[in-house]
Amino acid sequence: EKKLAVKDGTQFYLSKQGQVYKSQIKNLQDLENNILKYSDFIDKHNIEKIPSGFVRDFLTWKENKLTHLTSIDVFPFISKNIKESKLEHLGIFSRISKDIDKIFSEIGNNVSIRTIYPLEEKGKLNENISDSENYEIRFLERKDIYCVMQVCDKSFSWIGFEDQKNEFDYLDIIEGKDKRFVEWSRSNFEYLWDSSKEI
């Protein structure tokens, strides 16, 4: 039996169950608005690869935006996010870049860095960076990686997915500072981190 409201004297209040229902209704409203807003993005990307445990909260966040980068904007965008991280930087990238490795090596020991790359990229790793105390690298087979992303200090993240050609799309991404979105991105990172291997 559902008890959505409780009576206190002459007043009615939402019960704990009622509060849960109310929050889910709000999630559904956010989801409906976002599905309209992101419909082209969804159609152009392999969203179906997101694990079912994360699909439930996909697009229930607020105050995020679709961003279109040009190919010459991608490296400066990623670099800026790394440099602006003060405590922690989480990243999933589809390729190892010597330029990104160099930025990681210059960031200093105050920032904890964890990065996931496809196992197929291991041969391109700069061995000097992997010895750094604050930098952990793990690998996962390319087929098991469903997104690319950065999470910076629990305050900003962006995420990209495969396009219809199964290539990771760094040009059309979702980014934002919405707390729920950043936590959702972080949870996806931790899920893949737990599945990945240190080699």
C-alpha positions as CSV (number, residue, x, y, z in Angstrom):
1,E,0.0,0.0,0.0
2,K,1.3,3.4,-1.0
3,K,1.3,6.1,1.6
4,L,2.1,9.3,-0.3
5,A,0.8,11.7,2.4
6,V,0.7,11.7,6.1
7,K,-1.7,13.7,8.3
8,D,-0.4,15.8,11.2
9,G,-3.4,17.4,13.0
10,T,-5.3,19.2,10.3
11,Q,-2.3,19.4,7.8
12,F,-1.2,16.9,5.2
13,Y,2.4,16.4,4.3
14,L,4.2,14.3,1.8
15,S,5.4,11.0,3.3
16,K,8.9,9.7,2.6
17,Q,7.4,7.7,-0.2
18,G,5.6,10.8,-1.5
19,Q,8.8,12.7,-1.5
20,V,10.5,10.0,-3.6
21,Y,7.6,10.1,-6.1
22,K,7.8,13.9,-6.2
23,S,11.5,13.8,-7.0
24,Q,11.0,11.2,-9.7
25,I,8.2,13.4,-11.3
26,K,10.7,16.2,-11.4
27,N,13.3,13.9,-13.0
28,L,10.8,12.9,-15.6
29,Q,10.0,16.6,-16.4
30,D,13.8,17.3,-16.8
31,L,14.1,14.2,-18.9
32,E,11.3,15.1,-21.2
33,N,12.7,18.6,-21.7
34,N,16.2,17.3,-22.3
35,I,15.1,14.6,-24.7
36,L,13.6,17.3,-26.9
37,K,16.7,19.5,-26.5
38,Y,19.2,16.7,-27.2
39,S,17.2,14.7,-29.8
40,D,19.6,15.3,-32.7
41,F,22.5,14.5,-30.4
42,I,20.9,11.2,-29.3
43,D,20.1,10.2,-32.9
44,K,23.7,10.8,-34.0
45,H,25.5,8.9,-31.2
46,N,25.6,5.3,-29.9
47,I,23.8,6.1,-26.6
48,E,22.6,2.6,-26.4
49,K,26.1,1.5,-25.3
50,I,25.6,3.3,-21.9
51,P,25.2,0.5,-19.2
52,S,21.6,0.2,-18.1
53,G,22.4,1.3,-14.6
54,F,23.4,4.7,-15.9
55,V,20.7,5.1,-18.6
56,R,18.1,5.7,-15.9
57,D,19.6,9.1,-15.0
58,F,20.7,10.0,-18.5
59,L,19.5,13.5,-19.3
60,T,17.8,14.1,-16.0
61,W,20.2,16.9,-15.1
62,K,19.7,20.6,-15.6
63,E,21.8,23.5,-16.8
64,N,24.0,21.6,-19.2
65,K,24.6,22.4,-22.8
66,L,25.5,20.8,-26.1
67,T,28.8,22.1,-27.3
68,H,30.2,21.9,-30.8
69,L,33.9,22.2,-31.1
70,T,35.9,22.4,-34.3
71,S,38.8,20.0,-34.7
72,I,41.3,22.7,-33.9
73,D,39.4,23.6,-30.6
74,V,39.6,20.1,-29.1
75,F,43.2,20.1,-27.9
76,P,43.0,23.7,-26.3
77,F,39.7,22.7,-24.7
78,I,41.1,19.5,-23.1
79,S,44.3,21.3,-22.1
80,K,42.4,24.2,-20.4
81,N,40.4,21.7,-18.4
82,I,43.5,19.9,-17.2
83,K,45.3,23.1,-16.3
84,E,42.2,24.4,-14.4
85,S,42.0,21.2,-12.3
86,K,43.2,22.1,-8.8
87,L,42.7,18.8,-6.9
88,E,41.6,16.0,-9.2
89,H,41.3,15.3,-12.9
90,L,39.6,12.2,-14.3
91,G,39.8,11.5,-18.0
92,I,38.9,8.9,-20.6
93,F,40.5,9.4,-24.0
94,S,40.4,7.3,-27.1
95,R,44.0,8.1,-28.0
96,I,47.3,8.7,-26.2
97,S,48.6,12.2,-27.0
98,K,52.2,13.2,-26.3
99,D,51.0,16.8,-26.0
100,I,48.4,15.9,-23.3
101,D,51.0,13.7,-21.5
102,K,53.3,16.7,-21.4
103,I,50.6,18.8,-19.8
104,F,49.9,16.1,-17.2
105,S,53.7,16.0,-16.4
106,E,53.7,19.8,-15.9
107,I,50.6,20.0,-13.7
108,G,52.4,19.3,-10.4
109,N,51.9,16.9,-7.6
110,N,48.9,18.6,-6.0
111,V,46.5,17.3,-8.6
112,S,45.4,13.6,-8.5
113,I,45.2,12.4,-12.1
114,R,43.5,9.2,-13.2
115,T,43.2,8.4,-16.9
116,I,41.8,5.5,-18.9
117,Y,43.0,4.7,-22.4
118,P,42.2,1.9,-24.8
119,L,44.5,-1.1,-24.4
120,E,45.3,-0.8,-28.1
121,E,47.0,2.6,-27.4
122,K,49.5,1.2,-24.8
123,G,52.5,1.3,-27.1
124,K,52.2,5.1,-27.4
125,L,52.5,5.8,-23.7
126,N,55.4,8.0,-22.6
127,E,57.0,5.9,-19.9
128,N,58.3,9.0,-18.0
129,I,54.7,10.1,-17.1
130,S,53.5,6.8,-15.9
131,D,56.1,6.8,-13.0
132,S,54.6,10.0,-11.5
133,E,53.1,9.5,-8.0
134,N,50.0,11.5,-8.7
135,Y,49.2,10.0,-12.1
136,E,47.5,6.6,-12.5
137,I,46.8,5.1,-15.9
138,R,44.7,2.1,-16.7
139,F,43.7,0.4,-19.9
140,L,40.5,-1.1,-21.2
141,E,39.8,-2.8,-24.5
142,R,38.5,-0.3,-26.9
143,K,35.3,-2.2,-27.4
144,D,34.4,-1.8,-23.7
145,I,34.8,2.0,-23.7
146,Y,31.5,3.7,-24.5
147,C,32.4,7.3,-23.8
148,V,35.2,9.9,-23.6
149,M,35.2,12.5,-20.9
150,Q,36.9,14.8,-18.4
151,V,35.8,15.4,-14.8
152,C,37.5,18.3,-13.1
153,D,37.5,18.8,-9.4
154,K,33.9,17.5,-9.0
155,S,32.8,20.9,-10.5
156,F,32.8,20.5,-14.3
157,S,32.7,17.7,-16.7
158,W,32.0,16.9,-20.4
159,I,31.2,13.7,-22.1
160,G,31.3,12.5,-25.7
161,F,30.0,9.2,-27.2
162,E,30.7,7.2,-30.4
163,D,29.1,8.5,-33.6
164,Q,27.3,6.2,-36.0
165,K,30.7,5.2,-37.5
166,N,31.8,3.9,-34.1
167,E,34.4,6.7,-33.8
168,F,34.5,8.8,-30.6
169,D,33.0,12.2,-31.2
170,Y,35.0,15.0,-29.6
171,L,33.3,17.7,-31.6
172,D,29.7,17.3,-30.3
173,I,29.7,16.9,-26.6
174,I,27.6,17.5,-23.5
175,E,29.3,19.8,-20.9
176,G,28.3,21.5,-17.7
177,K,28.7,22.2,-14.1
178,D,25.3,20.8,-12.9
179,K,26.1,18.7,-9.8
180,R,24.0,15.8,-10.9
181,F,25.7,15.7,-14.3
182,V,29.2,15.9,-12.8
183,E,28.3,13.1,-10.4
184,W,26.8,11.0,-13.3
185,S,29.9,11.5,-15.4
186,R,32.1,10.6,-12.4
187,S,30.1,7.4,-11.8
188,N,30.6,6.4,-15.4
189,F,34.3,7.0,-15.0
190,E,34.5,4.9,-11.8
191,Y,32.5,2.1,-13.5
192,L,35.1,2.0,-16.3
193,W,38.0,2.5,-13.9
194,D,36.9,-0.6,-11.9
195,S,36.7,-2.6,-15.1
196,S,40.1,-1.4,-16.4
197,K,43.6,-2.8,-15.7
198,E,46.9,-1.3,-14.6
199,I,49.5,-2.7,-17.0
